[in-house]
Amino acid sequence: MSTDKTLFILCSLCVFIGIIASFSLSAYAILRYNIEYPYYFFIRQCTAGFLGIFAMWLISQLNPEKHLVIIGFGIFFICLFTMGFMHYLPENMATSAGGAKRWIRLPGFSFAPVEFFKIGFVFFLAWSFARRINQEKKPLKQEVLLLLPYFAVFAVFVIYLIAVMQNDIGQVIVLALTFSVMAFFAGTSFRFFSLAILLSAIVATFAVINSENRIMRVKIWWSTAQNAVLSFLPDKIANALRVENTPEPYQLSHSLNAINHGGFFGEGIGNGIVKLGYLSDVHTDFVLAGITEEIGAVGTACITAIFCVIVYRIFKIASRSQNRTHSLFALGIAMLIVFSFLMNAYGVTSITPIKGIAVPFLSYGGSSLLATCIGVGMVLMISKKVD
């Protein structure tokens, strides 16, 4: 079978949509950061986009039987070492955000190792699950003991290096959900899947209550949603759950206003107003709100449909692959795309608290874009060997 050309074309189309969004939505960011060149973000995203498309095509031409393991483990171990080492780099080489170092700065560009690590970690799980977990029915205790080493690996490599060292709980949630789904399809029972989701929720809750900043984010989110929810509850319970005197939900309010302002057909590309200082991160974390204002609900629905087809094509490759490692890896990449898209979409629409997760292909940022393209390129490589 030849490479899935439809998947390649749709992913490339999303890359171009992201490039257009970075051009249209970055006007205020240029002024905010005192950047003299007005096409700064557009040129950088355009460069990352073309590099991503080229990498996706180049990787798709390789033989998965020979090169998938090399690329997968290469990304995993290099990024693992980089994530551990970057915290010892001086400030001029490691960019900080919120008191945590997340980017490595090199001449002319910077990159976030965690974005690439997700691809490597998914491959590690796929490779290991395919060898250690079979489809035989097992008692829950045996499943827990079988997966216990993976929990230890997750605690050290993901929770410590990402949640603790980088203060990035959003990426941990994405990887935890992906881990749970991959383990389920590898052969664990629904009971274990439910237990894994419960443990993920407990870890996320523990991470929230141990951070004043995260607690405030949850309170701000709840303050925007509580009136609609509490109206269905008895007054005594509603009063106990009501949160008062929270800061104005500045970002969420303007995000919802942008979506509402876009209506069905939008204001037209370049004509949105939310980007003019109302949402400072509209080209990154709130790109879906900015896009919706300019192309409307209809345009955003079309983008969502493209993502649905992309995920469907990857699922199809996963289901038809006879190699379990290849199948689980493709499934994991699909889950990364799904959970990242949904968490961002739910955040900008106030369904869940904001997590700071980039939208695959669309959000400004070369690391996220290149990593996603590499992951899809590896799936395209697999597509040549499916029945």
N, C-alpha and C positions, 0 to 999 in steps of 0.2 A: 504494500500500500504506500502511496506517496504521502508527503507531508500534508497536514490539514491546512490547505490554503485559506479556507474560510476563516479559521481561527486566527491565522496570521493577519489577514486583511482587517478583521474586526478589531483586533488589538492595536494595529497600526492606526486605524481610524480614531480609536480612543486617545491615542497619543497625540494626534493632530488636534483633537478637540481640546485636550489639555494645553497644548501650545497656544491655541487661539484664546483660551481662558486666561492664560498667564499674560497675554498681550492686552486683553481687554480689562482685566480686573486689578492690575498692579499699579494704577495711576497714583493712588495715595501713598503706597509703599515707597515709590520713587522719591516723593517729597519727604516722607517721614524719616527715611534713612539718608537724606541729603545726597542722593545719587545724581550726578550731573548728567549721565547718559540716560535718556528717556526709555530706551529699549533694553535696559540692563536685564530685567527678569525674562523678557521675551527671548533674547539671544541665548541666555543660559538654558532656559527650558527647551528651546529649539535645538541647541547643541546636544543636550541630554536625550531629547526625543529621537533625533537621528542616530545617535550612538546606540540607544536602546533598540531601535528597529533593526539596525545593522547587527547588533549582538544577537537579537532574537533570530534573525535569518541565519547568521553564521552558525550558531549553536544547533539550529534545526537541521543543518546539513551533516552533522556528525553521526557516528554510529553509536546508538545507546548501549549496545553490548560492551563497547570498549571505553567510551568516554563519559557516560553518565556517572559512574562511580568516581572517576577522577575529578570531575567538575563538582559533584555533590559534596564529597568529603573535602575537597580543596577549599570550597567556600566555607564549609562548617569549621574546619580547624583554623584557617586563617582568620576568620571573623571572631572565633572564640578567643584566640590569642590576642587579637587587636582590642577586643572589648575589655579584656583583663588588663592589658598593658596601657591603654589610653589614659587611665586615671592617674598614671605617674608622669604623664607628659606635662610640660609647662603650658601655661595659659595661651601662649602665642601659637601653640600647636594643637591644642584641644579646646574647642569652643564650649563654653558652659551655658546651660539654660536651667534656671531654677536651682542653681547651686550644684548641678550635676553635669558632668562632661558627657556630651552625646555625639559630638562631631569632631573628626580629626581634620585639621586644616593643613592643606598642602599648597604649594605655589599655584595660584590660579583657580583653585577649587577646594571644597571641603566635602566630606562624605560621612554618613552615619552608618557605622558597621552593623547596627542592629537590623537595618533593613535587609542587608544581605544575609545576616545570620539566620533570619527566619527561613530563607530558602534552604540553607545548609541544614538547619535543624529538622525541617520537614523531610529532607532526604535521609538524614540519620535515622529518624523514626521509621520511615518506610523500609529502609534496608534492614534494620534490626527487627522490626515487627514481622517482616516476611520470613525471618529465620527462627524466631522464638515463639511465635503465636500461630496456632493452627485453628481450623474450624471445628475441632472437636468440642463437645459440650463439657464444661468443667465446673466444679463447685466454685462459689464466689470466693471462698478462702484461697483456693488454688490460683484463681485469677489475680487476686490481690498480691499474693506472694510472687507471682510471675511478673507483675508490673511494678513491684516495689522498687527495683533498681532504676526504672524509668522515672518514678517519682523523685528519687534521690538526684538523678541527673537534672530533672526539671528544676528542683529546688536550688541546685548549685548554679547551673548554667543560665537559667531563665530568671527565676525569682531574685537571686542574689545579684547577678550581673546587670539585670535590666531594671527590676523593680526597686532594688535597694541602691545600687551604685548609680543608676541613671535616673531614678525617680520617675519611671515611665510605666505606670500600671496598665495603660491601655494596650501596649504591645504584649504584656503578660497575659491579659485576658484573651486576646486574639490567639496566641499560641496555646493557651490552656484549652480553649474550645476546639482548636484544630487537633490537638493531641487526643482529646476525648473522642472525636469523630473518627479519627484514623484508627485508634485502638478498637473501637466498635466494629468497624469494617474489616479489621485484621482478623477478628474472630472472637472478641470478648462478648459477653452477654449484655443484654439490655440492663440488667441489674448493675453490672459494673459501670456501664455507661452513665446510668443515673447517679451512681456513687461518685464518679469522676466529676460530673457536673456539679454535684453538691459540694464536693471538696473545692472545686474552682470558685464557687460562690462564697464559701467560707474564707478562702485565702483572699479573695477580692474584698470581702467585708472587713477582714482584719487589716488589710492594707489601707482601707479608707479610714477606719477609726483611729489609726495610728498616725494620721497626717491631718493637721489643722487645715491645710489648703484643700485637701480632698473632701473633708467634712463640709467646708464652706461651699465647695462646688455642688455637693449633693443638696445642701440646704437651698442654694440659689435655684437649682433645678426644680426642687420640690415646691418652692414658693410660686413658680410659674404654673405648676400643674395641680396644686393642691385644691384649688377651688372647684375644678371640674370633678375631681375624684371624691373629695370629702362631701360633696352635695348628696351623694348616694348613701352616706353613712349616718347613723344616729348622732345627734348633736354632741353627746358626751364623748363618744369616740372621736368625732371630727375635731372637737376642741383640743383633745389630747394630742392629736397628730398635727395640728396646725402649727406652722412656723411663722413667727412674727419678727419684724425688725431685721430682715435680711437686706444686704446691699441690692441695689437695683440690678436686675439681670441684664446688664448692658448688651453683651454680645448676643444672648438668646433673643432679646427683644428685637434688635435690629436684624437678626437672621430671619425671624418670623415675619418681620415687616417686609424684608426683601422678597421673600417667597410670596407673600400676599400681594405685593406691588406688581410682581410679574404677571399675575393672572394666568389666563390660559395660553396666551401667545407671546407674552413678554414685551419688554420695552425696546427690544432690538439690541444686537451686539454693539457694545460700546456706549449704550444709552442708560445703563443702570446708574443709580445714585448711591446705593449702599457702599460702593467702593470708595466714595469720596470722603473717607475719614470715619464713617459710621462703623465699619468693621475693618479693623486694621489687618486682620489675617484672612481677608476674603479670598485671596488667591491661593491660600494654603488649606487651613483647617475648615474654612467656611466656603470652599469653592462651589459646593452644590447650591448654597443659598445665592451666591453671586450669579451662577449660571442660570438658575431658575428665574431670577429677576429679569435677565436679559433675553432668554429664549422661552420662558413661560413653562407652565405645567406640561404642555404638550411636548415641548422640546426635551424636558427632563425625563418624561415618560419614554421618549425614544431612546435616550441615553441608557435608561434603566433596562429597556428591552435589549439593547446591544450587550449589556453586561450579562443579562439572563442567557442570551445565546452563547456568549463566550463560556460561561460556566457550564452550560449544557454540552457544548462541544468537548470541554475538558472531561466532564463526567462520562461522555461517550467513549473517549479514549481510555479512561480508567477502567470502564466496565468491559471493554473488548481486549484489553491487554492480557496476554497469558502469563506474563512475568509479574509476580506479586509485588516485587519492589517497585516496578514501573507503575503498576496500577495504584498502589498506595501513595506513591509520590504525586501522581497526577491528581488524585483525590485531595491530598494535602494542599497543593497549589490552589485548587478550586476553592477550598475552605478558607485559605488566606484571603483570597479576593472577595468571597462572600462576606465573611465576618468584618473585614476592613470597610467594605462599602456600607454594610448595614449599620455598623457602629457609628460611622460618620453621619450617615443619613438620619439615624435616630437622634444623634446629638444635636444637629443643626435644626431639627424640627421639634426639639424639647421633649421627645418621647423618653430619652434616657439622658443622664448627665453627659457633658462633653468630655471626650477622652483624648482629643488631640491626635486622632488616627488619620493618616492621609488617605484620600480616595485613590485607589489604584489607577494609574495612568493620568488622572485629571489634576490632582493637587500639584502645586509648584514644589519642586524638590527633585534634584537629579538622583539622589540615592534611592528613594522610593521607586521612581520611574525605571531606573536601570535594573534594580533588583527584580521588579515585577516582570520586566521584559526578559531577563535571564531565566526566571522561573518558567515563564510561558515558552521560551525557546527550548528549554529542556523537555517540556511536555510535547512540543512539536517534534523534537527528536524521537520521542517515544512513539508518536503517532505513525511513524514510518513502519513500525514493526507490529502494529495491531492487525487482527484478522478482519 
